[in-house]
Amino acid sequence: MGQEARLQSAITKFLRSKDRFVNKTQGGNPGTDTGTPDIITIDLGGRLLGLEIKRPDGHGVVSPEQKAIGKQIIRNGGRWEVIDSFEKFEEAWQDVTTLI
């Protein structure tokens, strides 16, 4: 399992432990739009958080399609974050949970 997959797994496990709705998407699969965040979760208030997970070594690149989807999520009242470490996820999680 690669670094990005391990990070996705740790984040997904954490979110599920908080009883969150979690959808782990697989880009490139039929039925999944290009640019869809790797992890989609929804809080109890119905707000969507899209997480685009990138490799912790800094070599991950956010595609134009991913940026466009991220802007669309934000424009519609959700949050979108690019995450390349569990620490960065924890920071985003703190921001999200203080808004609830």
N, CA, C and O of each residue as an XYZ file, in Angstrom:
400
protein
N       0.849     -1.172      0.000
C       0.000      0.000      0.000
C       0.894      1.235      0.000
O       1.816      1.343      0.809
N       0.615      2.172     -0.921
C       1.412      3.378     -1.040
C       1.086      4.399      0.042
O       0.140      4.234      0.813
N       1.894      5.462      0.082
C       1.723      6.510      1.092
C       0.342      7.160      1.023
O      -0.301      7.372      2.051
N      -0.107      7.472     -0.183
C      -1.412      8.122     -0.345
C      -2.534      7.198      0.124
O      -3.466      7.641      0.796
N      -2.447      5.928     -0.224
C      -3.470      4.959      0.178
C      -3.493      4.788      1.697
O      -4.564      4.673      2.292
N      -2.319      4.770      2.322
C      -2.262      4.659      3.792
C      -2.893      5.881      4.453
O      -3.617      5.751      5.441
N      -2.621      7.065      3.912
C      -3.196      8.291      4.456
C      -4.716      8.285      4.293
O      -5.442      8.634      5.223
N      -5.194      7.890      3.118
C      -6.641      7.801      2.887
C      -7.286      6.822      3.874
O      -8.354      7.096      4.421
N      -6.642      5.710      4.091
C      -7.168      4.694      4.992
C      -7.245      5.225      6.428
O      -8.245      5.007      7.111
N      -6.209      5.911      6.887
C      -6.194      6.455      8.247
C      -7.290      7.509      8.423
O      -7.964      7.539      9.453
N      -7.468      8.369      7.425
C      -8.492      9.409      7.509
C      -9.886      8.791      7.486
O     -10.752      9.179      8.271
N     -10.103      7.843      6.599
C     -11.400      7.171      6.506
C     -11.734      6.473      7.819
O     -12.863      6.565      8.300
N     -10.767      5.784      8.398
C     -10.968      5.096      9.672
C     -11.331      6.101     10.769
O     -12.241      5.855     11.560
N     -10.625      7.226     10.817
C     -10.906      8.254     11.809
C     -12.330      8.785     11.656
O     -13.070      8.882     12.635
N     -12.709      9.127     10.427
C     -14.047      9.687     10.188
C     -15.140      8.701     10.568
O     -16.147      9.084     11.164
N     -14.945      7.437     10.227
C     -15.941      6.422     10.584
C     -16.035      6.246     12.095
O     -17.110      5.953     12.619
N     -14.915      6.424     12.801
C     -14.941      6.314     14.267
C     -15.746      7.455     14.881
O     -16.194      7.350     16.023
N     -15.933      8.536     14.139
C     -16.727      9.679     14.597
C     -18.171      9.580     14.107
O     -18.939     10.537     14.211
N     -18.530      8.415     13.573
C     -19.884      8.139     13.087
C     -20.312      9.086     11.968
O     -21.469      9.499     11.895
N     -19.362      9.421     11.102
C     -19.636     10.289      9.962
C     -20.018      9.443      8.748
O     -19.556      8.311      8.605
N     -20.856      9.990      7.883
C     -21.051      9.391      6.568
C     -19.727      9.565      5.834
O     -19.168     10.661      5.814
N     -19.225      8.497      5.234
C     -17.959      8.544      4.505
C     -18.120      7.801      3.193
O     -18.609      6.672      3.160
N     -17.708      8.440      2.120
C     -17.689      7.796      0.811
C     -16.283      7.941      0.265
O     -15.828      9.053     -0.004
N     -15.592      6.820      0.099
C     -14.262      6.796     -0.503
C     -14.452      6.570     -1.988
O     -14.892      5.499     -2.406
N     -14.124      7.565     -2.785
C     -14.333      7.448     -4.226
C     -13.093      6.861     -4.891
O     -12.008      6.833     -4.310
N     -13.277      6.399     -6.105
C     -12.179      5.852     -6.893
C     -12.203      6.537     -8.247
O     -12.970      6.158     -9.132
N     -11.366      7.542     -8.402
C     -11.312      8.278     -9.665
C     -11.037      7.368    -10.846
O     -10.263      6.416    -10.748
N     -11.672      7.670    -11.948
C     -11.477      6.882    -13.154
C     -12.432      5.720    -13.300
O     -12.536      5.129    -14.375
N     -13.135      5.386    -12.222
C     -14.130      4.316    -12.321
C     -15.380      4.829    -13.015
O     -15.719      6.006    -12.890
N     -16.068      3.964    -13.742
C     -17.325      4.385    -14.355
C     -18.286      4.904    -13.287
O     -18.456      4.287    -12.235
N     -18.902      6.033    -13.570
C     -19.853      6.630    -12.639
C     -19.236      7.635    -11.684
O     -19.961      8.325    -10.967
N     -17.917      7.732    -11.658
C     -17.239      8.722    -10.814
C     -16.678      9.813    -11.717
O     -15.816      9.558    -12.559
N     -17.183     11.038    -11.529
C     -16.706     12.154    -12.347
C     -15.230     12.431    -12.096
O     -14.751     12.302    -10.969
N     -14.521     12.809    -13.136
C     -13.127     13.207    -13.009
C     -13.055     14.420    -12.095
O     -13.802     15.383    -12.275
N     -12.160     14.378    -11.118
C     -11.989     15.490    -10.194
C     -12.734     15.334     -8.885
O     -12.563     16.150     -7.980
N     -13.567     14.292     -8.763
C     -14.300     14.060     -7.520
C     -13.301     13.831     -6.382
O     -12.337     13.087     -6.560
N     -13.513     14.456     -5.214
C     -12.579     14.270     -4.098
C     -12.442     12.794     -3.718
O     -13.364     11.999     -3.900
N     -11.279     12.456     -3.190
C     -11.005     11.077     -2.795
C     -11.923     10.612     -1.671
O     -12.357      9.460     -1.644
N     -12.212     11.524     -0.741
C     -13.077     11.200      0.391
C     -14.153     12.274      0.489
O     -13.858     13.469      0.464
N     -15.395     11.837      0.602
C     -16.517     12.749      0.810
C     -17.167     12.363      2.129
O     -17.483     11.195      2.356
N     -17.363     13.341      2.993
C     -18.009     13.097      4.277
C     -19.007     14.219      4.535
O     -18.848     15.336      4.042
N     -20.033     13.905      5.310
C     -21.087     14.868      5.603
C     -21.286     14.913      7.114
O     -21.373     13.874      7.769
N     -21.358     16.141      7.667
C     -21.579     16.255      9.108
C     -23.066     16.158      9.434
O     -23.909     16.078      8.539
N     -23.372     16.165     10.729
C     -24.763     16.011     11.158
C     -25.640     17.167     10.701
O     -26.860     17.023     10.623
N     -25.038     18.305     10.401
C     -25.789     19.453      9.894
C     -25.991     19.410      8.389
O     -26.618     20.303      7.819
N     -25.466     18.379      7.745
C     -25.652     18.224      6.309
C     -24.593     18.885      5.449
O     -24.725     18.908      4.225
N     -23.545     19.423      6.055
C     -22.484     20.084      5.281
C     -21.497     19.059      4.746
O     -21.055     18.158      5.460
N     -21.166     19.218      3.483
C     -20.255     18.304      2.807
C     -18.814     18.772      2.974
O     -18.525     19.965      2.889
N     -17.928     17.835      3.211
C     -16.496     18.079      3.234
C     -15.862     17.148      2.218
O     -15.950     15.928      2.348
N     -15.225     17.717      1.211
C     -14.512     16.944      0.204
C     -13.025     17.000      0.491
O     -12.462     18.084      0.636
N     -12.386     15.850      0.574
C     -10.961     15.771      0.858
C     -10.224     15.198     -0.340
O     -10.456     14.056     -0.737
N      -9.350     15.986     -0.900
C      -8.486     15.535     -1.985
C      -7.162     15.146     -1.347
O      -6.433     16.000     -0.843
N      -6.856     13.860     -1.370
C      -5.674     13.343     -0.697
C      -4.512     13.267     -1.681
O      -4.643     12.743     -2.788
N      -3.380     13.801     -1.253
C      -2.167     13.776     -2.070
C      -1.045     13.090     -1.306
O      -1.090     12.971     -0.081
N      -0.068     12.653     -2.026
C       1.061     11.934     -1.443
C       1.781     12.798     -0.407
O       2.017     13.982     -0.648
N       2.127     12.221      0.732
C       2.825     12.978      1.773
C       4.212     13.469      1.364
O       4.762     14.354      2.019
N       4.786     12.920      0.301
C       6.129     13.339     -0.096
C       6.138     14.633     -0.899
O       7.193     15.083     -1.345
N       4.963     15.233     -1.083
C       4.895     16.519     -1.774
C       4.861     16.441     -3.285
O       4.896     17.475     -3.952
N       4.793     15.242     -3.845
C       4.805     15.097     -5.292
C       3.416     14.980     -5.906
O       3.291     14.823     -7.120
N       2.383     15.054     -5.093
C       1.028     14.999     -5.626
C       0.639     16.338     -6.251
O       1.000     17.397     -5.736
N      -0.084     16.289     -7.339
C      -0.497     17.506     -8.044
C      -2.014     17.533     -8.119
O      -2.647     16.544     -8.489
N      -2.592     18.678     -7.764
C      -4.033     18.861     -7.870
C      -4.340     19.216     -9.327
O      -3.827     20.203     -9.855
N      -5.177     18.406     -9.967
C      -5.494     18.613    -11.379
C      -6.472     19.773    -11.543
O      -7.145     20.157    -10.587
N      -6.552     20.330    -12.744
C      -7.540     21.375    -13.001
C      -8.966     20.909    -12.719
O      -9.788     21.685    -12.230
N      -9.265     19.640    -13.024
C     -10.601     19.099    -12.759
C     -10.884     19.043    -11.257
O     -11.992     19.345    -10.815
N      -9.873     18.655    -10.481
C     -10.036     18.604     -9.032
C     -10.259     20.000     -8.461
O     -11.101     20.188     -7.582
N      -9.508     20.978     -8.960
C      -9.688     22.366     -8.507
C     -11.085     22.872     -8.856
O     -11.718     23.556     -8.051
N     -11.562     22.540    -10.044
C     -12.896     22.984    -10.474
C     -13.980     22.387     -9.586
O     -14.912     23.086     -9.189
N     -13.866     21.099     -9.272
C     -14.836     20.457     -8.384
C     -14.748     21.084     -6.992
O     -15.776     21.327     -6.360
N     -13.545     21.346     -6.516
C     -13.360     21.978     -5.215
C     -14.044     23.336     -5.150
O     -14.704     23.651     -4.161
N     -13.890     24.144     -6.200
C     -14.553     25.456     -6.252
C     -16.068     25.303     -6.242
O     -16.774     26.088     -5.609
N     -16.562     24.294     -6.944
C     -18.006     24.052     -6.990
C     -18.530     23.652     -5.609
O     -19.597     24.106     -5.197
N     -17.792     22.814     -4.902
C     -18.191     22.408     -3.548
C     -18.261     23.636     -2.642
O     -19.237     23.820     -1.915
N     -17.232     24.469     -2.685
C     -17.184     25.667     -1.841
C     -18.308     26.634     -2.210
O     -18.965     27.191     -1.330
N     -18.525     26.829     -3.487
C     -19.586     27.730     -3.965
C     -20.963     27.285     -3.471
O     -21.861     28.110     -3.297
N     -21.125     25.995     -3.248
C     -22.408     25.454     -2.804
C     -22.478     25.236     -1.290
O     -23.349     24.512     -0.806
N     -21.568     25.856     -0.549
C     -21.641     25.828      0.907
C     -20.887     24.713      1.593
O     -20.946     24.593      2.817
N     -20.177     23.894      0.834
C     -19.375     22.829      1.431
C     -17.953     23.288      1.673
O     -17.604     24.447      1.449
N     -17.153     22.364      2.132
C     -15.724     22.631      2.314
C     -14.943     21.656      1.453
O     -15.366     20.524      1.221
N     -13.807     22.117      0.990
C     -12.926     21.278      0.172
C     -11.514     21.542      0.640
O     -11.092     22.692      0.761
N     -10.787     20.474      0.901
C      -9.424     20.586      1.407
C      -8.510     19.637      0.647
O      -8.899     18.523      0.296
N      -7.295     20.095      0.401
C      -6.245     19.235     -0.136
C      -5.393     18.821      1.057
O      -4.873     19.666      1.785
N      -5.258     17.527      1.246
C      -4.595     16.974      2.428
C      -3.404     16.127      1.991
O      -3.535     15.239      1.149
N      -2.225     16.419      2.582
C      -1.040     15.615      2.256
C      -0.357     15.032      3.503
O       0.743     14.486      3.420
N      -1.028     15.156      4.659
C      -0.513     14.541      5.883
C      -1.666     14.396      6.867
O      -2.677     15.090      6.755
N      -1.512     13.501      7.821
C      -2.560     13.347      8.825
C      -2.639     14.604      9.684
O      -3.719     14.974     10.144
N      -1.503     15.263      9.902
C      -1.485     16.500     10.670
C      -2.307     17.582      9.973
O      -3.047     18.316     10.628
N      -2.183     17.683      8.666
C      -2.972     18.667      7.921
C      -4.457     18.317      8.001
O      -5.300     19.208      8.106
N      -4.779     17.029      7.954
C      -6.167     16.606      8.119
C      -6.678     17.015      9.496
O      -7.791     17.526      9.619
N      -5.863     16.789     10.541
C      -6.285     17.152     11.896
C      -6.569     18.649     12.010
O      -7.515     19.047     12.690
N      -5.761     19.483     11.351
C      -6.007     20.927     11.345
C      -7.340     21.239     10.675
O      -8.134     22.025     11.193
N      -7.579     20.625      9.529
C      -8.845     20.835      8.812
C     -10.012     20.337      9.649
O     -11.061     20.979      9.691
N      -9.842     19.195     10.320
C     -10.888     18.629     11.163
C     -11.230     19.591     12.289
O     -12.407     19.797     12.587
N     -10.222     20.185     12.920
C     -10.465     21.162     13.982
C     -11.260     22.347     13.461
O     -12.184     22.817     14.125
N     -10.905     22.837     12.267
C     -11.646     23.948     11.652
C     -13.105     23.553     11.406
O     -14.021     24.325     11.687
N     -13.303     22.367     10.886
C     -14.646     21.892     10.559
C     -15.483     21.726     11.832
O     -16.636     22.156     11.874
N     -14.920     21.114     12.853
C     -15.697     20.831     14.050
C     -15.988     22.088     14.859
O     -16.936     22.086     15.643
N     -15.226     23.146     14.707
C     -15.534     24.383     15.412
C     -16.676     25.131     14.733
O     -17.280     26.017     15.337
N     -16.976     24.786     13.491
C     -18.053     25.429     12.756
C     -19.403     24.804     13.047
O     -20.438     25.391     12.731
N     -19.408     23.614     13.649
C     -20.661     22.886     13.898
C     -21.412     23.508     15.052
O     -22.490     23.036     15.414
